[in-house]
Amino acid sequence: MAIINYLASTFFKQPPIFLGLVALIGLLVQGKSFSDCLKGTVKTIMGTAILFKAVNLLADSVSPLSNAFAKLYQLPVENVFDPNAAWNLLGEYGTTIGIVLVASFVINLIVARFTPIKNIFLTGHIYFWMSYLFVGAGVQAGLSGTMLLVFAILFLSIYIIVTPALMRPLVKNLTGQDSFTIGHTATMYCLIGAGVGRIFKDKSKSTEDMQLPSYLEFLRDTTITTAIVMTLIYVVTGLLIGNESATAIFGSAGGIYAIGGATYDLFTFSIMAGITFGGSLAILLMGVRMMIGEIVPAFKGISDKLIPNAIPALDIPMVFPYAPNALMIGFVVSMVTSIATIVILASTGNLQYAVIPLVIACFFDIAPGAIFANKEGGRLAVVITSVLSGVIMVFLIIGSIALFKETTAGFNQLYGGNGFSLWSLISYWFGQLFG
């Protein structure tokens, strides 16, 4: 039990270390020199750490915006569930989560070794939180003891084996290679994007071929475009909610950008928030390039010697460089659509829970789906995919809050609307059969 707890709190909960060890094992299996092993391991850990720091910066820059939207659309502030229940569950069932992690990873390795499904799930943070959510679904369904363990291990094993397998042909078609697949909560939106794209089949009008006037060429740089869009969103939202509310919401977050204190200025804050978001995206892409440059060759050593033909299932930013224009369009369109959906539900009295616009889900889950939509069906497919996904995201949040009020509702309220919510709902419904 001590070993399991140690693995759960280090290797599986710290993706940089976990992936670094994977790289080290791959390099050792290939018989690389000490120098090559050290360099490959450190660069993998460093690239992954950079990626996650960038994700944290992105989250910091958009969290005040989510609070502002909640104020703007007068969403319910009183919760019918205890928001701390989600985090209490993590502490109470930490050992169970650890056992589920280790057991499902072993099952993943066995399946990859002896079946045609040759992918190993290496997106550590998604892996950890999915284990947590499946345990929460079992608890919510009334399971305990051995039954809870079996239930959570079964669903986590299915998730980490099946979803990367579904993504593999899409990634191969997008990248032109079969060296990795995706293990992420964006899978459902990527499948929607590819499906919509195949309906339209207009690859000739790609978002990446969009010709901008010479004075707008700077918009082709994703980081600059992102910074400008986010700045405008902050300014408009701040003006709509009024100076007093903007000061209360944005002012409390001013310390993030070192502009806090007695003086508050909406435009200064908005510029810094937008620049931080764009800069964080640039850092994220740098981390991705550093990580993939080491982890893919290292993993090849494992697959060739221990699990022939296996490939790693990695984080969703791996596909960002393949269609940055589609990524940005998907992000903006899904943001607008999800906000409009929330407004319509709130104005008609059908919004019973504190649902806030999830900027992170729009960027990291829906926007990647637009990349696959563009690959299959061009610009129109990108827009339709983003609109459809924006609506689906809101209803997934509502559903996952309604059913998990005693367990993981607080988590889904902040980070759901994607595979987290979808698989929580699926496992809950099956849990009713066991419970």
Rosetta blueprint (number, residue, H / E / L):
1 M L
2 A H
3 I H
4 I H
5 N H
6 Y H
7 L H
8 A H
9 S H
10 T L
11 F L
12 F L
13 K L
14 Q L
15 P H
16 P H
17 I H
18 F H
19 L H
20 G H
21 L H
22 V H
23 A H
24 L H
25 I H
26 G H
27 L H
28 L H
29 V H
30 Q L
31 G L
32 K L
33 S L
34 F H
35 S H
36 D H
37 C H
38 L H
39 K H
40 G H
41 T H
42 V H
43 K H
44 T H
45 I H
46 M H
47 G H
48 T H
49 A H
50 I H
51 L H
52 F H
53 K H
54 A H
55 V H
56 N H
57 L H
58 L H
59 A H
60 D H
61 S H
62 V H
63 S H
64 P H
65 L H
66 S H
67 N H
68 A H
69 F H
70 A H
71 K H
72 L H
73 Y L
74 Q L
75 L L
76 P L
77 V L
78 E L
79 N L
80 V L
81 F L
82 D L
83 P L
84 N L
85 A H
86 A H
87 W H
88 N H
89 L H
90 L H
91 G H
92 E H
93 Y L
94 G H
95 T H
96 T H
97 I H
98 G H
99 I H
100 V H
101 L H
102 V H
103 A H
104 S H
105 F H
106 V H
107 I H
108 N H
109 L H
110 I H
111 V H
112 A H
113 R H
114 F H
115 T L
116 P L
117 I L
118 K L
119 N E
120 I E
121 F E
122 L L
123 T L
124 G H
125 H H
126 I H
127 Y H
128 F H
129 W H
130 M H
131 S H
132 Y H
133 L H
134 F H
135 V H
136 G H
137 A H
138 G H
139 V H
140 Q H
141 A L
142 G L
143 L L
144 S L
145 G H
146 T H
147 M H
148 L H
149 L H
150 V H
151 F H
152 A H
153 I H
154 L H
155 F H
156 L H
157 S H
158 I H
159 Y H
160 I H
161 I H
162 V H
163 T H
164 P H
165 A H
166 L H
167 M H
168 R H
169 P H
170 L H
171 V H
172 K H
173 N H
174 L H
175 T H
176 G L
177 Q L
178 D L
179 S L
180 F L
181 T E
182 I E
183 G L
184 H L
185 T L
186 A L
187 T H
188 M H
189 Y H
190 C H
191 L H
192 I H
193 G H
194 A H
195 G H
196 V H
197 G H
198 R H
199 I H
200 F H
201 K L
202 D L
203 K L
204 S L
205 K L
206 S L
207 T H
208 E H
209 D H
210 M L
211 Q L
212 L L
213 P L
214 S H
215 Y H
216 L H
217 E H
218 F H
219 L H
220 R H
221 D L
222 T H
223 T H
224 I H
225 T H
226 T H
227 A H
228 I H
229 V H
230 M H
231 T H
232 L H
233 I H
234 Y H
235 V H
236 V H
237 T H
238 G H
239 L H
240 L H
241 I H
242 G L
243 N H
244 E H
245 S H
246 A H
247 T H
248 A H
249 I H
250 F H
251 G H
252 S L
253 A L
254 G H
255 G H
256 I H
257 Y H
258 A L
259 I L
260 G L
261 G L
262 A L
263 T L
264 Y L
265 D L
266 L H
267 F H
268 T H
269 F H
270 S H
271 I H
272 M H
273 A H
274 G H
275 I H
276 T H
277 F H
278 G H
279 G H
280 S H
281 L H
282 A H
283 I H
284 L H
285 L H
286 M H
287 G H
288 V H
289 R H
290 M H
291 M H
292 I H
293 G H
294 E H
295 I H
296 V H
297 P H
298 A H
299 F H
300 K H
301 G H
302 I H
303 S H
304 D H
305 K H
306 L L
307 I L
308 P L
309 N L
310 A L
311 I E
312 P E
313 A E
314 L E
315 D L
316 I H
317 P H
318 M H
319 V H
320 F H
321 P H
322 Y H
323 A L
324 P H
325 N H
326 A H
327 L H
328 M H
329 I H
330 G H
331 F H
332 V H
333 V H
334 S H
335 M H
336 V H
337 T H
338 S H
339 I H
340 A H
341 T H
342 I H
343 V H
344 I H
345 L H
346 A H
347 S H
348 T L
349 G L
350 N L
351 L L
352 Q L
353 Y L
354 A L
355 V L
356 I L
357 P L
358 L L
359 V H
360 I H
361 A H
362 C H
363 F H
364 F H
365 D H
366 I H
367 A H
368 P H
369 G H
370 A H
371 I H
372 F H
373 A H
374 N H
375 K H
376 E H
377 G H
378 G H
379 R H
380 L H
381 A H
382 V H
383 V H
384 I H
385 T H
386 S H
387 V H
388 L H
389 S H
390 G H
391 V H
392 I H
393 M H
394 V H
395 F H
396 L H
397 I H
398 I H
399 G H
400 S H
401 I H
402 A H
403 L H
404 F L
405 K L
406 E L
407 T L
408 T L
409 A H
410 G H
411 F H
412 N H
413 Q H
414 L H
415 Y H
416 G L
417 G L
418 N L
419 G H
420 F H
421 S H
422 L H
423 W H
424 S H
425 L H
426 I H
427 S H
428 Y H
429 W H
430 F H
431 G H
432 Q H
433 L H
434 F H
435 G L
